[in-house]
Amino acid sequence: MHDARLDAAVTAYVQRTTRWDAARLQRWVYALLFAIAVIAAWHLAQVDLARLATGLPKLGHWLAQAWPPALHELPVFLLRTSETVAIAFLGTLLAVLAAIPAAFVAARGISPLPRARVPLRWVLNASRGVDSFVFALIFVAAVGLGPFAGLLGVALHTWGSAAKLFSEQIETMPLETTEALEAGGAGRVVAFRYALLPELAPAWASQALYLFEFNVRASTVLGVVGAGGIGQELKSSMDLLDFARLATIIAVILVAVTAIDLASGWIRKRLA
């Protein structure tokens, strides 16, 4: 009896030791892989601390030139910032409206078009994977310079993101009420309209507001490719090395983005 207990204790100790050694080896392997990833990224990013040390005094000189800010063009900057907000607002609105039907088709388990679900998800992944900046560049070539190209770029990129978020929300919803309505003779569209949408609407609205916040920030640089908004003024100031003008533009952008973020956050709390 004593020998059996001793053998069991030894066996348990050996098993714990073996598991501990395997876990330690696994941690070392992960640490090595992480170190390799850091070294490779450092090399690919061409990190050069000597160049940074040389460039910092230049940055200080530019900051000194940025004061006092150039306020005589403030009405122009406000107009361009309004264009940026309009691009983000309409682009997000179009994307969300297009994402609602796409989300139902792409959702697992309840898609009304099961054969179209996987191809649609591929399209949505492609739309989400290409940045709005790239889409705006393409649309500038297609429809010409101006905010409309930026709006289309924002809408196409955001459509993929919104549809993914919405479809995932649908997949996590309980379907008992929808199934009960369908069993009672209601069609699938009617069941979705009266059972799912009332539950999904607050979450979708909150997600849409978050996407709008993100798009306002992203849209500030679309003018670099000629897609309108404050980014166009930003680029011209950099090209001319007019740092006082550049500082004013950045200040206007920060104020606008902060105000929109605060307002959007307040609305999301009300929806929660």
Buried (B, 14 or more C-beta within 10 A) or exposed (E): EEEEEEEEEEEEEEEEEEEEEEEEEEEEEEEEEEEEEEEEEEEEEEEEEEEEEEEEEEEEEEEEEBEEBBEEBBEEBEEBBEBBBBBBBBBBBBBBEBBBEBBBBBBEEBBEEEEBBEEBBEBBEEBBEBEBBBBBBBBBEEEEBBBBBBBBBBBBBBBBBBBBBBBBBBBEBEBEBBEEBBEEEBEEEEBBEEBBEEBBEEBBBBBBBBBBBBBBBBBBBBBBBBBBBBBBBBBBBBEEEBBBBBBBBBBBBEEBBEEBBEEBEEEBEEEE
